[in-house]
Amino acid sequence: MIDLLQRYFGYDSFRPRQAEIIDHVTSGRHAMVVMPTGRGKSLCFQIPALTATPGDGNLTLVLSPLVALMQDQVDALSARGVDATLINSSLNRDMRLQRQDEIARGQYRLLYVTPERFRKPEFLETIAKRNVRLLAIDEAHCVSQWGHDFRPDYSRIAEIRESLGNPTTIALTATATAECRTDIYRQMGIDPDDITLFHEGIDRPNLSMEVESVVDEDEKHTQLITALGDANLWGEYSEKPGGTIVYFSLIKTLLRFSDRLRHLGIDHVTYHGDLSRGQRRSMQNEFMNGAADTVLATPAFGMGVDKQDIRLIVHVETPGSIESYYQEIGRAGRDDLPSRCLWLYDQADLMTQMQFIQWANPDAGYYDRLIHALTQHRDRCDAFGLDWLNQQLQRVSPHDHRLETAIAMLDRHGVIAGPRTPECFHLISELDPNVFDKDLLSEKLRRDQQRLYAMVQFARTSPDARQSFLNDYFLN
């Protein structure tokens, strides 16, 4: 293992617990790894992948949540001479078929895909020709946090494992409460007694976690300008400032701040969902190569970013949970040098997050109205699409995404033929009352609200007790 570490990654020794985890999974035992960002989680499945002999048919399959994340990892591995590849929507059909043919013929020891790839019959045919010796679930918190209402295929992990012959599985994340870990085990179809937890804690002593109470957007702007100009961002650690990520919950707020910063001549790039995939990729590349030091972004930015010298993270708007907050500040200080994490806490932001939570949790009545529309007005759904259907179900806000959530849930449980039009209008089974029970849906809503309330508690915690608060939250 040390030889592989030296040959491909240039390190002379493993970090704490890495060698133990690698030995554990290479001997065929399941593992759950909770390890702070930047501590080398990926090596725990990349080194085992390299123990396979090229062409022997053995494969390490990595389920990864984002196209950008897997692209960055594959690029970095390829640059080190590792025979890794990916299959995702960024490839055109010809390239995808060529890649699948190469995989079927035994090329590559490491393959990255999203869980959604298992919907494709051609991929299932390809992967059946390989022996998946190790299944790695990267960013495993997505299994629990996304599986219910955003990415239904993350709640199909047990089915995916079964289709692969139930291979040795390693799940990895920087954030997972005890409740979240239990849910991950359940979603993977692994008995808790059959999986070993390697918990390396969440302490990042080089991160300064600061909370500043503000009363309006003007005060946020003033605080942000001060933070961006703080000379302590570089000081003795570097000749120039490191990277800065400024997080926003709402695109419209991000754009207002961007306009104000440009008016002051402060260079930056923006990253949000209204940009095309090519534009987002370009913005990320500028940030990664140092052409842009500052990015204003929505929370989707950062999961695929492995930049060592991010010195400042600013949350201009309140994150929706402690899990989200810790994931986002975890992108700072991967070089172990001091980095600042500043949250500009305005109580008015809580209403925005409460709205997000309501939209992510359609109640039983919403599901009833949706099923009624699909059964009684399918011809209109087919003719006018999801926009028309959304107008029939709610008229509160154009940003209300309960329909997206409900469609994902109906697809997950086989009620409709697919997650997109026109399949999503085709009912293929009845609504299961055990899944869409009023009390169960209310309980899910309550848990999401509790996560937001934990942010309020964290804001009220004294500076010297914030790390202890996080330890209690994630470890108990």
N, C-alpha and C positions, 0 to 999 in steps of 0.2 A: 504494500500500500504506500509506503514511504517513497519507493522508487517511482510509482505512478505520480505521486504528489510532486516530486522534484522534476520529473521529466515533462509533465504537462502544465504544471502551475507554478513551478519555480520556488516552492516553499520547502524548507528543510524539516519542518515538523508540523504536526497537526495542532489546532487550537483545542482547548479543553473540550472533552467529550466527543469530538469528531471521530477519532479512531474507534472509540467504543461503539458509537452509533453505526459506523461503517461495518465493523465486525459483526454487529448484531443483525443487520439486514442481509449481509452476504451469507450468513449462516441460515437464512430463510425465515427470520422472525420479523413480525410487524413492528413498526415504530411510529410513535407520535413525537415530533420534535418541536418544542417551543423554544425559540432562540432569538435574542434581540437582533434587529436589523444590522447587517454588516458583520455578523459573527461567523459567516461561512456555512449557512444551511445547505446551499446548493451542492457543496462538495460531498455532502452526506449521501447523495445519490449519483453524483457525477463520477466519483472514484469507483463505486461498485459497477457502474456501467462499463468502465474501462477494464475491469477484470475479465470481461468476455473476450474471447478470441475473435477477431474480425472474420466474418463469414460463417461462424458456427451456428447462426440462427437465433442466438440469444439477443434480447433487446430490452433496454430500459425505456419505458414509456412514461413521459412526463405530462400530466394534465396541468395546463397553465391557463390563467384567466384572460390574459390580454395578448393580442397579436403583437403589440409593441414590446411587451415584456419578453415573449419567447424569441422575437427577432433579435433583441439585444443579447440575450443569453447565447443563442446559436452563433451569432457573429463573433462573440468573445471566445467561445469554444473553438470555432473553426480557425480563428487566428492562432490558437495554441496547438493546432494540429489534431484536435479531437474530431472524430467522424460523427458529428451531430447534425441533425437536420430538423425541419419542421414541415407541417402541412397545415395550412390555414387559408383563409379567404383572400390573403394578399397575393396568392399564386393564381395565375390564369389557368384555364382548364388543361392546356397542353403541358404546362410545367407541373401541374398537380399530378397528372397521369404519369408523367415521366418519373416524378419523385416516388409515386406509389409503386411503379414497376421496379425501381431501384431497391426499395425497401423489401418488396416481395422476393427479390433475388438475393437478399442477404446483406445488402449494403447498410452501413450505419449501425452504431451500437446505442445511439441515444436519439430518441424521437420526441419532439414537442408537439402537442395538439391541444385544442380546447375540448371540453366534454361534448360540445355540440357536434364534433366531427363523427361521433358514433351514431349519428342519425343517417350517415351516408352509406348505402349498401356497398359501394365500390371500396370505401375505406375498410369496412368490416371484412370484405373479401381479402384485402391486402394484409391486414393485421393478423388474420387467421393463419397466414403462411409463416408467421414468426412465433418464437417462443418468448412471450413477455415474462422475463425472469423477475423484473422488479417494476412495480407501478409506483411512481412518485406523484403525490398530489401537492403541488406548489401553491403557496398562499391558501392553505387549507381552511382558514376561517371563512373563505367564500362558500364552502360546502354548507355551512350553517347559516351565514348571514345573507347569502344570495339565493340559496336554494328555494326559499319559500316564495319570494315575490319578484325576483328579478331575472335569475338565470335558472330556469327549472331543470336544466340538464345537470346542475350541480347536485340535485337531489336524486339523481339516477346513478350515483357512483357505485352502489351495490350491484346494480344491473350490469354496469360496465365491467366491474371486477369479475362477475360471474361469466360474462361473455369471453373474458380473457383467461378463464380457468382459475380464478381466484389466486392471482400471484401474490408473492410477498409484497407488502404495501408499506410505504413510508409517507406520512402526512407531515407537512412542514408549515409553520407560520410563526410570526413574531407576536401574535396576539390571539389568545384563546382562553376565555374564562373556563372554570370547571364545567359550567352548564354547556358552553360552546363545545368543549372537548367531548362531552357525553353525546351531544347531538352529532358531531362528526363521526364518532364510532358507529352510531346507529345508521347514519346515512351511508357509511362505507360497508355496512353489513359485517362488521367485525365485533365479536364479543369483547368487552373491556378487559376481560381476563386474558385475552389472547394478544393484546397489544401493549407494548412497554412504553411508558411516558418518559421522555428525556426533557426535563424542564430546566432550562438554563437561566430562568428568571427574566426580568424585563428591565433591570437597572441599566441606565445609560448615564453614568456619572459625568460625562463630558457635555451633556445637554442641560442648559439652563432653561427651566420652564417658568415663564413669567405670564401673569394674568393682569392686564390693565383694564379697569372698569371705565367705560366711556358712555356718553349719553346720546350721541348722534353721529351722523356720518362725517360731519366736519371735524369732530374730535378724532375720529378714526383716521381721517386723512392726515391730520397734524401728527399723530403718533406714528403713522406709517412713514411719513417723510423723515421724521427724526430717526427712526430705526434704520432706514435705508442710508442715511448719511452718517451713521455712527462709526467713528473711526476704529472702534474696538472690533469691528468685523474683520479687520486684518491684523493691525498691530504687529506683534512679534511673530505671528504665525505664518504670514505670507507677504509677498511684496505687493499684492493687490487683493481686493475683496474676493471672497469665495462666492459661490452661487447663492441666490436668494429665491425662495418660492413664496409667493403671496397667495394664500388660498381664499376663495370665495365660494359661497353656496349658490349664489344666483348669478347668471351670466349678465343680467342687466346692471347689477352692482359692479361687477368686474369691469364692464365697458365704461361705466361712469368714472371709475378710479383710473382706468387707462387713459381716458381723455384728460383728466386733471394732471396726471403725471407727464403726459406728452406736452401739455401746455407749459409745464415747468422745465421742459427739456430733459426729463429723466428717461433714459433709454430702457426699453424693456420689450419683451414679446408677450403675446397672450396665447392661452391654450384653453379651448372650451368646445362644447358639443356642437356649436353652430358653424364651426370651421370644417372644411372637408378633411378627409383622412390625410391627403397629401399635405395640406396646410399644417395640420397638427404635427405630422412627422417632421416637417421642415422646422417648425418652432422648437420641437424637442431636440433636433440635431444642433440648432444654433446654441441652445442652452448647454448641451453636453460638450460641445467642442470649445466653449468659452467665448463664442462670438457674441453671446448675450449673457450677461451676468444675472439678470432678473427676469422671472417669468410670473405673470399673473395668471392663475389657473383655477379651474374647478377641481374637485377632489379626484377626478379620473387621472389627473396628471401625477406622476411620481411613482406609480407601482412598477413601471418599467424603467425607472431611472436609477442607474448605479453610478452616481457621481460622488466622488469621495469628499469633495471640499465644499459641500453646502454648509454655509456658515449661519444662515438665517432662515427661519420659517416663521411667517406671520399668518395668523388666522384673522382675517378682517371680519369674517362672519363665523358664528358659533357652529362647530361641528355637531353632527347629530348624535354622536355617542363617544364614549371613552375609547372604544375600539378604533373608530375612525380617527380620532385625535392622535392616538398613540401611533397608528400606522403612518400618519402624515408627518409627525415630528420625527419619526424614525428615519426619515430620509436625510436628516441633518447629521453632520459630524461622523461620517463613516470612516474617516481617517483618524478618529479618536481625539481630534483636537477640539477645544471648546467651541460650542456653537449655541446660538440663542434661539429659543422657541417662544414667540410672543403671541398671546391670544388677546385680541381686543374685544372684551366682553361687554356687549350691549344686551340688556335683558329683552329688548324688543326683538332680537334675533330668534328668541325662543319660539315666538309665534310662527316664524317661517318654518322652523324645524317641526313644530307640532303639525303644521299643514302637510309637510312632507310625509310625516308618519301616518296621518289620516289617509293620504292618497295611496300609501303603500299597503293599506289594510282595508280593502273593501269589506263591508259587512255582509251578513247573510242576505239582507234585502237587496243589496246591489247585485249579488249573484243571481237572485231570483229574477230581477228585472232584465239582466243580461240574457239569461236563458229564455225568458219570454220573448225578447226581441229576436233572438236567433231562431226560435221556433215559429213565431207568427209573422216575421218580416224578413225572412231570409232573402227574398227576391230584392228587397230594397237594400239590404246589406251588400249583396252581390253587385248591385247597380251603383251604389253611392259610396261604399267602402267604410273604413273605420271612422273617418271624420263624421260621417252622418250618424253612425251608431253612437259615437261619443256624445254628440249633441242630444240624442234621445235620452241618454242615461244621466247626463249632468250638464248644468249650465252655470256652474259656479266660477270656473276659471279655465282658460284654455290650457293651463299648465297641469291641470288635474290628470294624473296618469293612473287612476284606478283601473281604467279599461286595459291598459297595458299589463298591469299586475294580474287582473282577473283572467285575461286571455292566457297568460303564462301559466297560471294555476290550472285552468281547464285543460290546457295542453298536457301539462305534467301528469294529470290524473286520467288522461285518455278520454275526456269528455268530447273534445273536438279533434279534428283530423290533423291539425298542425298549428304552429304559432303565428303564421302569417296568412295574409289574404291569398286566395279565397278559402284556403283550407280551414281557417279559424272560424268560418261561418257554418261549417258542416258538422253537425252533432253526430257522434258515433256511439255515444253511450249516455246513460243518465248521470245526473249529479249525485255523488256519493254523500249522503247526509252525515256520515262519520267523519268526512274530511272537511266539509263546509258547514259544520255545526256552529251555531251562533256562539256557544260558550267557548269553543276552541278558537274561533276567530277573535273573540274578545280577549282571550288570554294572550294571543300573539300581539295584539294592539297594546295590552298592558305592559308586556315585556319591552316593547320598543319605547314606550313612554318612560319606563324605568331607566333605560339606557340614557335617554336625554336628561332625566333628572339627575343622574350621576354626574353629568357635566356641570350642572348647577352646584352640586356639592363640591366638586373639584375646584370650581371658581372661588368658593368660600373658604377653601383650605389654605392655611398659612403656607408661605413659600417653603419653609423648612420641612413641612409635612407632606408635600405633594408627591414625592417618590414613594413614601409609605402608603399614601392613598392608592396609588396605582398598584403597588405590590398586593395590597389587600384585595383590590378589585379583581386582579387577574389570577392570583394564586389561591384564593379561597372560594 
